[in-house]
């Protein structure tokens, strides 16, 4: 499918000469000293005169071999002398350069440590910047979420206001229904009270009517028996009229006799009182007589021994005779009074019998009048029964109406209670949503305040980062300057060392060192690019983790998708990864 290519990238041809490229022929070995590094055009005779330098630089004239050898020997001696002088000067210069190199190496180590510290601080600053970027992104997302929540809260406020209006309307309706229900209840209670009072009165009237009916039935039975008795012993009308006339006369006579009887009874009571008074007087007098008889007996017993004079006995005899006469007269009056009382009692008994006969006749008349009254009472009882039945029917209808009204009232109350329960639930839900919205708003406010404080701190860190980046740039420039100086020193060292290197291999080593330095520099640049790419990759991964923190199957069903905060372990891992890479790179 694809053509086979080379496994490794082909290397570019190197400019470094291969081995044995500096091997010279034996014929040209006499002039090897002229092929040293930078010796042909270097000023090597500084202490000589300009004339000698000019003469030395002139091309040699053709001479014979002996002179040529002598001149060459002289030149070799001069060169040895010059070489020894140069060695001395070179040693002094080398010592000075070694000191400078040591000082520059110390300074380079210090700079490297400073660079490492700055790298560490830069990595920490980068980590803080990453965290701040993440925080900034989270703040932006929270601000967006806050805007969305504001919109949502506005919508919720609108819905809450609408629901509050509907709740107010429902409350008004409920109050109207409650007022109607209270009116209905009051009317029902008044109707119930009136009905109960009417029922109570009807029950009382019924009980009274029943008792009256029983009494009338008893009276009717008695009247019926009496009427049957009277019917069996009834008389004709003429006789009845005559008897009625006689009854009237007898009633008049009875009234007169009653008055007489009353007068006679009053007289009898007065006579009885007089008799009692006389009896008391007689008892008193009898006691006095007995006392006098006792005195007389006592005096008679004393008479033989004591004889009273005659004038003292005469008044005693007179008093005794008067007392005896008075007793006789009182007994006579008592007998007369007894006869009068007996006659009066006979008259009274006769009058009482006549009164009983008249009472019987009056009872007969009362019986007839009772029959007519019982008939009228029967009619009234019948009418009362009919009225009672009508009242019972009306009471049953009123009970049915009351039951219907109570059922309607219960239905209205249940409907109102269900509506009130639904309103309470909606109000509780709305209050709960409002409370949650306020809590989320307060949380977002606190988070925004913390993020604003973090942004203010990040501005300080940003200024510090910018100052550190400027210092790092200055250190990098100083490092490049030190590397240039080191390269110059290495070149000068190569020039010095090339005098003792007959094979002229110092150029190869210098080129190898230069290429190694270039490869190190390229490797460092590649590491920096790799670090930046990894940091960008880590940022993208953290951003993807923040976006994919909510599972798709369990996301909340809202208008705005809430992005939750990523776990701290992921943030720590994403922030530690570039630090570990920098640490490995520094190692």
C-alpha positions in Angstrom: 0.0 0.0 0.0 2.8 2.4 1.0 6.3 2.3 -0.5 9.2 1.3 1.7 11.3 4.2 2.9 14.4 4.5 4.9 14.0 3.6 8.6 16.1 6.5 9.8 16.4 10.0 8.4 19.6 10.3 6.2 22.3 12.4 7.8 23.7 15.4 6.0 27.3 15.1 4.9 29.7 16.5 7.5 32.2 19.2 6.9 34.7 17.5 9.2 37.6 15.9 7.3 38.1 12.2 7.6 41.0 10.3 9.2 44.5 10.6 7.6 43.4 13.7 5.8 46.2 15.7 7.5 48.9 13.1 6.7 51.6 15.0 4.6 54.2 13.8 2.3 57.8 13.4 3.5 59.0 16.0 1.2 56.9 18.7 2.7 57.7 17.8 6.3 60.4 20.4 6.5 57.8 23.1 6.3 55.4 21.7 8.7 56.0 24.5 11.1 54.4 26.8 8.5 51.2 24.9 8.5 50.2 25.5 12.2 46.9 26.9 13.1 46.8 30.6 12.3 50.6 30.8 12.0 51.0 31.9 8.5 49.2 35.2 9.0 49.8 35.7 12.7 52.0 38.5 14.1 54.7 36.4 15.7 57.6 38.9 15.9 56.2 41.6 18.1 59.5 42.3 19.8 61.4 42.5 16.5 61.9 45.6 14.5 59.6 46.4 11.6 62.6 46.0 9.2 63.4 42.6 10.4 59.7 41.7 10.1 59.8 43.0 6.5 62.9 41.1 5.7 61.6 38.0 7.3 58.5 38.3 5.3 60.4 38.6 2.0 60.7 35.5 -0.1 64.1 33.9 0.3 66.6 34.2 -2.6 68.0 31.1 -4.2 71.1 30.1 -2.3 73.4 27.1 -2.3 72.6 24.2 0.0 75.3 25.0 2.6 74.2 28.6 3.0 70.7 27.4 2.9 71.3 25.0 5.7 73.1 27.6 7.7 70.3 30.1 7.3 67.8 27.4 8.1 69.7 26.5 11.2 69.8 30.1 12.2 66.1 30.5 11.6 65.5 27.3 13.6 67.5 28.8 16.5 65.6 32.1 16.1 62.3 30.2 16.1 63.3 28.2 19.1 64.3 31.3 20.9 61.0 33.0 19.8 59.2 29.8 20.7 60.7 29.8 24.2 59.8 33.4 24.7 56.3 32.7 23.4 56.1 29.8 25.7 57.0 31.9 28.7 54.5 34.6 27.6 52.0 31.9 26.8 52.4 30.3 30.2 51.8 33.6 31.9 48.9 34.3 29.6 47.6 30.7 30.3 47.9 31.3 34.0 46.0 34.5 33.7 43.4 32.9 31.4 43.1 29.9 33.8 42.4 32.4 36.6 39.9 34.2 34.4 38.5 30.8 33.3 38.1 29.7 36.9 36.5 33.0 37.8 34.3 32.8 34.8 33.5 29.1 35.6 32.6 30.1 39.1 30.5 32.9 37.7 29.0 30.5 35.2 28.2 28.0 38.0 26.6 30.8 40.0 24.8 31.9 37.0 23.7 28.3 36.3 22.5 27.9 39.9 20.7 31.3 39.5 19.3 30.1 36.2 18.2 26.8 37.9 16.6 28.8 40.7 15.0 31.1 38.1 13.9 28.1 36.2 12.3 26.6 39.3 10.7 29.9 40.2 9.6 30.2 36.5 8.1 26.7 36.7 6.4 27.5 39.9 5.2 30.8 38.4 4.1 28.9 35.3 2.2 26.4 37.5 0.7 29.3 39.4 -0.1 31.0 36.1 -1.7 27.7 34.9 -3.7 27.5 38.1 -4.6 31.2 37.6 -5.5 30.5 34.0 -7.7 27.6 35.2 -9.1 29.8 37.9 -9.7 32.5 35.3 -11.4 30.0 33.0 -13.5 28.8 35.9 -14.3 32.4 36.8 -15.2 33.1 33.2 -17.4 29.9 33.3 -18.8 30.9 36.7 -19.5 34.4 35.3 -21.2 32.9 32.3 -23.0 30.6 34.7 -23.9 33.5 36.8 -25.2 35.3 33.8 -27.2 32.2 32.9 -28.3 31.9 36.5 -29.3 35.6 36.5 -31.3 35.0 33.4 -32.7 31.8 35.0 -33.4 33.7 38.2 -35.1 36.4 36.3 -37.2 33.9 34.5 -37.9 32.2 37.9 -38.7 35.6 39.4 -41.1 36.2 36.6 -42.7 32.8 37.1 -42.6 33.4 40.9 -44.4 36.8 40.4 -46.9 35.2 38.1 -47.3 32.4 40.6 -47.6 34.9 43.4 -50.3 36.7 41.4 -52.1 33.4 40.8 -51.6 32.6 44.5 -53.1 36.0 45.4 -56.0 35.3 43.1 -56.4 31.9 44.5 -56.2 33.4 48.0 -58.9 35.9 47.1 -61.0 33.1 45.7 -60.3 31.0 48.7 -61.2 33.9 51.0 -64.4 34.5 49.0 -65.2 30.7 49.2 -64.4 30.8 52.9 -66.7 33.8 53.5 -69.4 32.0 51.5 -68.7 28.9 53.4 -68.8 30.8 56.7 -72.1 32.4 55.6 -73.4 29.1 54.6 -72.3 27.6 57.9 -73.8 30.4 59.9 -77.1 30.1 57.9 -76.9 26.3 58.3 -76.3 26.7 62.0 -79.1 29.2 62.3 -81.3 26.9 60.3 -80.2 23.9 62.3 -80.8 25.8 65.6 -84.2 26.9 64.4 -85.0 23.4 63.1 -83.8 21.9 66.4 -85.9 24.5 68.3 -88.9 23.7 66.1 -88.2 20.0 66.5 -87.9 20.4 70.2 -91.1 22.4 70.4 -92.8 19.9 68.1 -91.5 17.1 70.3 -92.8 19.0 73.4 -96.1 19.7 71.7 -96.2 16.1 70.5 -95.6 14.8 74.0 -98.1 17.3 75.5 -100.6 16.3 72.8 -100.0 12.7 73.4 -100.5 13.1 77.2 -103.6 15.2 76.5 -104.7 12.6 74.0 -104.2 9.9 76.6 -106.1 12.0 79.1 -108.8 12.6 76.6 -108.9 9.0 75.8 -109.2 8.1 79.4 -111.8 10.8 79.9 -113.6 9.7 76.8 -113.6 6.1 78.1 -114.9 7.3 81.4 -117.4 9.5 79.7 -118.4 6.6 77.5 -119.0 4.4 80.5 -120.9 7.1 82.3 -122.8 7.9 79.2 -123.7 4.2 78.8 -124.7 4.2 82.5 -126.7 7.3 82.0 -128.2 6.0 78.8 -129.4 2.9 80.6 -130.9 5.2 83.3 -132.0 8.1 81.1 -135.3 9.9 81.3 -137.6 11.7 78.7 -136.9 15.2 77.6 -139.9 16.7 79.4 -138.8 15.1 82.6 -135.3 16.2 81.8 -136.4 19.8 81.3 -138.4 19.7 84.5 -135.5 18.2 86.3 -133.2 20.8 84.8 -135.7 23.4 86.1 -135.8 21.7 89.5 -132.0 21.4 89.3 -131.8 25.1 88.9 -134.2 25.7 91.7 -132.3 23.2 93.8 -129.1 24.9 93.0 -130.5 28.2 94.1 -131.8 26.5 97.3 -128.5 24.8 97.7 -126.7 28.1 97.4 -129.1 29.5 100.0 -128.7 26.4 102.2 -125.0 26.7 101.7 -125.1 30.2 103.0 -127.2 29.1 105.9 -124.9 26.1 106.5 -122.0 28.4 106.5 -123.8 30.7 109.0 -124.8 27.6 111.1 -121.2 26.3 110.9 -120.0 29.6 112.1 -122.6 29.6 114.9 -121.6 26.0 115.8 -118.0 27.0 116.0 -118.9 29.9 118.2 -121.1 27.6 120.3 -118.3 25.1 120.5 -115.9 27.9 121.7 -118.5 29.0 124.2 -119.0 25.4 125.4 -115.3 25.0 125.8 -115.1 28.3 127.7 -118.0 27.2 129.9 -116.4 23.8 130.4 -113.2 25.5 131.4 -115.1 27.8 133.8 -116.9 24.7 135.2 -113.7 22.9 135.6 -112.2 25.9 137.4 -115.3 26.2 139.5 -115.3 22.5 140.2 -111.8 22.7 141.3 -112.7 25.7 143.5 -115.7 23.7 144.9 -113.4 20.7 145.6 -111.0 23.0 147.3 -113.8 24.5 149.3 -115.2 21.1 150.2 -111.7 20.1 151.3 -111.6 23.3 153.4 -115.1 22.5 154.7 -114.1 19.0 155.6 -111.0 20.3 157.2 -113.1 22.8 159.1 -115.7 20.2 160.0 -113.0 18.1 161.4 -111.7 21.0 163.3 -115.2 22.1 164.3 -115.4 20.1 167.5 -112.2 21.6 168.6 -112.6 25.0 167.1 -116.0 26.6 166.8 -116.3 29.4 164.4 -118.6 32.2 165.0 -121.8 32.4 163.1 -121.1 35.5 161.2 -118.1 33.8 159.5 -120.2 30.8 158.3 -123.0 32.7 156.7 -120.9 34.1 153.8 -119.4 30.7 153.2 -122.9 29.2 153.0 -124.0 31.9 150.6 -121.0 31.4 148.4 -121.5 27.6 148.3 -125.1 28.0 147.4 -124.3 30.5 144.7 -121.7 28.2 143.3 -124.1 25.2 143.3 -126.8 27.3 141.6 -124.3 28.5 139.0 -123.2 25.0 138.3 -126.9 24.0 137.8 -127.5 26.8 135.5 -124.3 26.0 133.5 -125.3 22.3 133.1 -128.8 23.4 132.0 -127.3 25.8 129.4 -125.0 23.1 128.3 -127.9 20.7 127.7 -129.7 23.4 125.8 -126.7 24.1 123.7 -126.3 20.4 123.0 -129.8 20.1 121.8 -129.4 23.1 119.6 -126.1 21.7 118.2 -127.7 18.4 117.5 -130.6 20.0 115.6 -128.1 22.1 113.7 -126.1 19.0 112.8 -129.2 17.3 111.6 -130.0 20.3 109.4 -126.4 20.2 108.2 -126.5 16.5 107.3 -129.8 17.1 105.6 -128.4 19.9 103.6 -125.3 17.8 102.8 -127.5 15.0 101.4 -129.4 17.5 99.4 -126.1 19.0 98.2 -125.0 15.4 97.2 -128.1 15.0 95.1 -127.6 18.3 93.5 -123.9 17.4 92.9 -125.0 14.2 91.2 -127.4 16.2 89.0 -124.6 18.7 88.3 -122.3 15.8 87.4 -124.8 14.6 84.9 -124.9 18.0 83.3 -121.1 18.1 83.4 -121.0 14.7 81.8 -123.1 15.9 78.9 -121.0 19.0 78.6 -117.9 16.7 78.8 -119.3 14.6 75.9 -119.6 17.6 73.7 -116.1 18.8 74.9 -114.7 15.3 74.2 -116.1 15.4 70.7 -114.5 18.8 70.1 -111.3 17.5 71.6 -111.4 14.5 69.3 -111.7 16.8 66.3 -108.8 18.9 67.7 -106.7 15.8 68.3 -107.4 14.7 64.8 -106.4 18.1 63.4 -103.3 18.0 65.7 -102.4 14.6 64.4 -102.7 15.8 60.8 -100.6 18.9 61.7 -98.1 16.7 63.5 -97.8 14.5 60.4 -97.4 17.5 58.2 -94.7 18.9 60.5 -92.9 15.5 60.6 -93.0 15.4 56.8 -91.6 19.0 56.7 -89.0 18.0 59.2 -88.0 15.0 57.1 -87.7 17.3 54.0 -85.7 19.8 56.0 -83.4 17.0 57.2 -82.9 15.9 53.6 -82.2 19.5 52.6 -79.8 19.9 55.6 -78.0 16.7 54.6 -77.6 18.0 51.0 -76.4 21.4 52.2 -73.9 19.6 54.6 -72.7 17.4 51.8 -72.2 20.5 49.5 -70.5 22.3 52.3 -68.2 19.3 53.0 -67.4 19.2 49.2 -66.6 22.9 49.2 -64.5 22.6 52.3 -62.6 19.6 50.9 -62.1 21.4 47.6 -60.9 24.5 49.4 -58.6 22.3 51.6 -57.1 20.6 48.5 -56.7 24.0 46.8 -55.0 25.3 49.9 -52.8 22.3 50.2 -51.8 22.6 46.5 -51.2 26.3 47.1 -49.1 25.5 50.2 -47.1 23.0 48.2 -46.5 25.4 45.3 -45.6 28.2 47.8 -43.2 25.8 49.6 -41.6 24.7 46.4 -41.3 28.3 45.2 -39.8 29.4 48.6 -37.4 26.4 48.4 -36.4 27.3 44.8 -36.0 31.0 45.9 -33.9 29.9 48.9 -31.7 27.7 46.7 -31.3 30.5 44.2 -30.3 32.9 46.9 -27.9 30.3 48.3 -26.4 29.7 44.9 -26.2 33.4 44.3 -24.5 34.0 47.6 -22.1 31.1 46.8 -21.4 32.6 43.4 -20.9 36.0 45.0 -18.4 34.6 47.5 -16.7 32.6 44.7 -16.5 35.7 42.5 -15.1 37.7 45.4 -12.5 35.0 46.0 -11.7 34.8 42.3 -11.4 38.6 42.1 -9.0 38.5 45.0 -7.2 35.6 43.2 -7.1 37.7 40.0 -5.7 40.6 42.0 -3.1 38.3 43.4 -2.5 36.9 39.9 -1.8 40.4 38.7 0.9 40.7 41.3 2.2 37.3 40.3 2.0 38.3 36.6 4.1 41.4 37.4 6.6 39.2 39.3 6.6 36.8 36.4 7.2 39.5 33.9 10.1 40.8 36.0 11.5 37.3 36.4 11.2 36.7 32.6 13.1 39.9 32.0 15.8 38.8 34.5 15.9 35.3 32.8 16.3 37.0 29.4 19.1 39.1 30.8 20.7 36.0 32.3 20.3 34.1 29.0 22.0 37.1 27.2 24.8 37.0 29.8 25.0 33.2 29.4 25.3 33.6 25.6 28.0 36.2 26.2 29.8 33.8 28.5 29.5 31.0 26.0 31.0 33.4 23.3 33.8 34.2 25.6 34.3 30.5 26.4 34.3 29.7 22.7 37.0 32.4 22.2 39.0 31.0 25.0 38.7 27.5 23.6 39.8 28.8 20.2 42.8 30.6 21.8 43.6 27.4 23.8 43.4 25.4 20.6 45.8 27.9 19.0 48.2 27.4 21.9 47.9 23.7 22.0 48.3 23.4 18.2 52.0 24.1 18.5 52.6 20.7 20.2 50.2 18.9 17.8 52.1 17.8 14.8 49.1 16.1 13.3 47.1 19.3 13.3 44.0 17.6 14.8 42.9 20.5 17.0 40.7 21.8 14.2 38.8 18.5 14.2 38.3 18.7 18.0 37.3 22.3 17.9 34.8 21.5 15.2 33.5 18.6 17.2 33.1 20.8 20.3 31.4 23.5 18.2 29.0 20.9 16.7 28.4 19.5 20.2 27.6 23.0 21.5 25.3 23.6 18.6 23.5 20.2 19.1 23.2 21.0 22.8 21.7 24.4 22.0 19.3 22.8 19.5 18.5 20.1 22.1 17.8 22.8 24.7 15.6 24.7 22.2 13.8 21.4 21.3 13.3 20.7 25.0 11.9 24.2 25.5 9.5 23.7 22.6 8.6 20.3 23.9 8.0 21.8 27.4 5.8 24.5 25.9 3.9 21.9 23.8 3.4 19.7 26.9 2.2 22.6 28.9 -0.2 23.5 26.2 -1.3 19.8 26.0 -1.7 19.8 29.8 -3.8 22.9 29.6 -5.9 21.4 26.8 -6.3 18.2 28.8 -7.3 20.1 32.0 -9.8 22.2 29.9 -11.2 19.0 28.4 -11.4 17.5 31.9 -13.3 20.6 33.0 -15.7 20.3 30.1 -16.1 16.5 30.4 -16.5 16.5 34.2 -20.3 15.9 34.0 -21.4 12.4 32.8 -23.7 12.5 29.8 -26.2 10.1 31.3 -26.6 11.9 34.6 -26.5 15.6 33.6 -29.0 17.9 35.2 -32.1 18.7 33.2 -31.9 22.5 33.1 -31.7 25.2 30.6 -28.0 25.9 31.3 -25.5 23.0 31.7 -23.6 23.5 34.9 -19.9 22.6 34.6 -18.7 21.2 37.9 -15.2 21.9 39.3 -12.6 19.2 38.3 -11.2 17.1 41.0 -8.2 18.5 42.9 -6.2 15.3 42.1 -6.5 16.0 38.3 -5.5 19.7 38.9 -2.5 18.7 41.0 -1.5 16.0 38.5 -1.8 18.5 35.6 0.2 21.1 37.5 2.9 18.6 38.7 3.5 17.1 35.2 5.5 20.1 33.7 7.4 20.4 37.0 8.6 16.8 36.8 9.5 17.3 33.2 11.6 20.4 34.1 13.2 18.5 37.0 14.1 15.7 34.7 15.4 18.1 32.1 17.6 19.9 34.7 18.9 16.5 35.9 
